[in-house]
Amino acid sequence: MLSELIKESRALERAISGEDLTYNDGMELMDYDNLFMLGAAADMIRQKLVGNTVTFAASYYMNYTNICAASCQMCAFYRKGGEDDAYTLKPDDISKRAGMAKEMGATEVHIVGGFHPDLPLEYYENMMKIIKKDHPELKIKAFTAAEIFYLSKLTKNSVKEILSRLKESGLDSMPGGGAELFHPEIRKLIVRGKCSGQEWLDTIEQAHNLGIQSNATMLYGHIEKPSHIVDHLIKIRELQKKTHGFITFIPLKFSLDNTELEKEGLVTNECSAIYDLRIIALSRLLLGGYLNNISVYWVAYGKKLAQIALSHGGNDLVGTAFSEEIYRAAGKSTTSSVLELANLPKEINREAAQRDTFFNILRKF
Ligand code: SF4
C-alpha cells in the first residue's frame, strides 16, 4: 500500500532508494499535496539512518549583547545602544553565567549576540578564556558565521585569523545561526547589514577546515518561496559533502512579534503547523545520507507539535535552552526540565537520550 502510494511521486521514490534529490525533486516535494506520505517517507529514512533514539542537550543560552550594527527585518532582538534595555555583558557577568550553567547541569553554553560596533577581538577571546578557566569541561558553542564575518570586517583580521584565535581561546563549535535563507532574492528582504549567503557559507567552510564543527540553520515561515527553501537545503548539503563539518540541521520557524516584517504588515501570521511539518520532512529527504541529524526546535513549536515533527523526520530536540531568566525562576532545581524533555519522545514510543554538543550519548532515559 505504502509503496503504491510512494509511486505517486518520482522524487519520493528516489529519496527512499537513497538517491540524492535534485533541485527539481525538492520543488516537486514542496508542492506535493500528500503530506502524510511525505512525512511517512521522511520518518522511514530517519529510522534507517539514525534509529529510534531522540536526543537533546542540556544547553545554557547566553546572549552577550543586544547592541547590533545591523537592523534585520526579521529580528526583534537588536538595539542600537541608547535604549534602556540595551546591554553588553561584562567579564564578571560572563563568569557568573558560566557558573549558573554548570549548576543547572548544562554541558554546553550556547553564545550568540548582536554585531557590536565597538567590542575588540580581545573581548571575545576573554569570554572563551573566562568560561574555560573555571569550567574546562563546559563545551563552548559560540558565534554565528555572520558574527565572525562581521568581526573580521570590524577588526580588519581575516576570517581564518579570527577563528584560529577564538579556537585557541576555547571555542569548541559554532551554533549555525545567521544562515537565514541564502538566496539573494529573499535574503535582501529579511536581513539588512548582515553577510551574504555565500559569505556565510565561505565563513563556515573555513571554520570546518580549522576543525571547528558547527550546526546549520534555516529561517523559514515568513515571505519566502518554495525555491528559496530548496536552494538553501541543497547549498547546505553540497557544503557538507565537502567538509563533513555540520553536526545537525535546525530549521527555525520565524517568530513574528515585534519584527519589522510584522510592523510593515508583510507577514501577519506565523506559518501553519502543516508547513512546519513539510519543512522538517523536506530537510530529512534532501539532506539524508549527508547530514543525518535533523533537529526539531521545540521552543518554537511547542511540545505537542514537536512530537509530531519527530514523526516527520526529526531525531533531535536541540536542547533544554536554560538561561538566566530560567535560572532565576527555577532556582537550582532544573532536573525537571531535563526529565520533561526526555518524556516527549517516550510518549511517542521513541527512546530518549541526553547528548553532548557533538551528539555523543551521555545518558539514556
Ligand atoms: S544581525 Fe540581524 S538578526 Fe542578528 S541581532 Fe543584528 S539585527 Fe538581529
Residues whose N, C-alpha, C, O or C-beta is under 5 A from the ligand:
A	BS01	SF4	C68 A70 S71 C72 C75 F77 Y78 G113 G114 F115 K194
